[in-house]
């Protein structure tokens, strides 16, 4: 039973970490909306979560494809999921931030983050009721 609970919570921990990282990227995009040549970045949440879960929820390290490669212990593990956003409307200054897209993505991501927290709370409440025999 403990292993199942750990597995469920590890999944939600990974999902919340990815949501929090995406929120940071979106906030950075909004903050740099007037910065010349700033390139907006985002995370494809579905692909990132699938990739993270495919690694058995372990550290998200770089692939070492040759014997001379060394694993990097200092790399930011979630940075590999950040992609540059495709430009909807070109700006003269080279900035690719579209405030409407960024605000909508920010609000949607915040909503999904809150929903995940609510789901985790329900899961833990259900476990607590089961343990106490209610």
N, C-alpha and C positions, 0 to 999 in steps of 0.2 A: 504494500500500500504506500509506503514511504517513497519507493522508487517511482511510482506513478505520479505522486504529488510533486516530487522533484522534477520529473519530466515535464509535467504541465506548467509548473512555474518557470522552468528554464525556457520553455517556448515563449511564454509571455514576457519574460525578462528580455529575451532577444528582440521580440517585436517592439517593446517599449524603448529599448536602446536605439533601434533603427528609427522609430518615430521621433525620438528626441533629437537624434542627429539630423534628420530631415528638417525638423523645426529650426535648428540652428542654421542650416543652409538657407532656408527660405528667409529667415530674419536677416541673414547677411546679404541676401539679394536685395531685400527691401532697403536696408541701410545704405547700400551702394548704388541706388537707383540713379544718382546723379554723377557717379564716378566715371570719367571717360575711359573707354576700352575695358570696362568691367564685364566679365562674362558670367551670366547667371548659371548657377548649378542646381541640380535637383537629384533626387534618388528615386529610382524605380523601385518602389517598396516591395512589390511582389517578387521581383527577381532577386532583390537583396535578401529578403527573408528566406527564399528558397535556397539561395547560395549559403547563407549562414546556417540553416538547418542541415544542409547537405554536408557541412563540415562537423556534424555531430555536436553543434553548439560549443565547440572548442574555440581556441584563439583563431582569429581570421588572419592567418599569416600568408605571406607571398609564396607562390609555388616555386619550388627549387627543382629545375628541370635538368640540371647538370651537376656533376660531382663537385665542381668548383664554386657553386652557389652557396651562399651563407644565408641563413634565416635572419631576418631583421627583427630584433626584439623591441626596437624603439619606434617602429612605424605605427601611425594611427590606423587601427584596423578597419575602421569604417570608411576611411577616405577612398578606398578602392570602389565603393559603391556610388560615389559622387560622379555624375555625368553633367556635361554642359547642356543647358537647355537650348533647344532649337529656337532660332530667332523668328518671331512672328512678324514683326514690322521693323525694318532696319532704322537705326538711329544714326544721325550724322557723326556723333562722337564715338561710335563703335560699341556703345553699351547695349547689351542684349536683355536688360531687365524690362519686362512688361508688368507694370504695377497691378493691373487688373488680374493677370494670371497669377502673380505672386500672392496677392491678397486672398484670392480664392483658394489656392493651394495651401496657404497658411491656415485659413479657417477650417478647411476640410481635414488637414492633418491634426489640428488641435481637437477637432470633434472625434476623430478616430482614436486619438490618445486617451481622451476622457472616457470613451466607450470601453477601451481596453482596461482601464483602471476599474470601471464599474463591473466589468466581467470578472476580473480578478477578485474584487471584493465579494461578489456573489459566490465564487468558487470557494473562497476561504470561509465565508459564512456558512455555506452548506457543509463543509468539512467540520466546522466547529459544532454545528447542530448534530451531525452524525456521531461525533465523538461523545457529546454530552447526552446522547440518547433521546433527543427530542423528535 
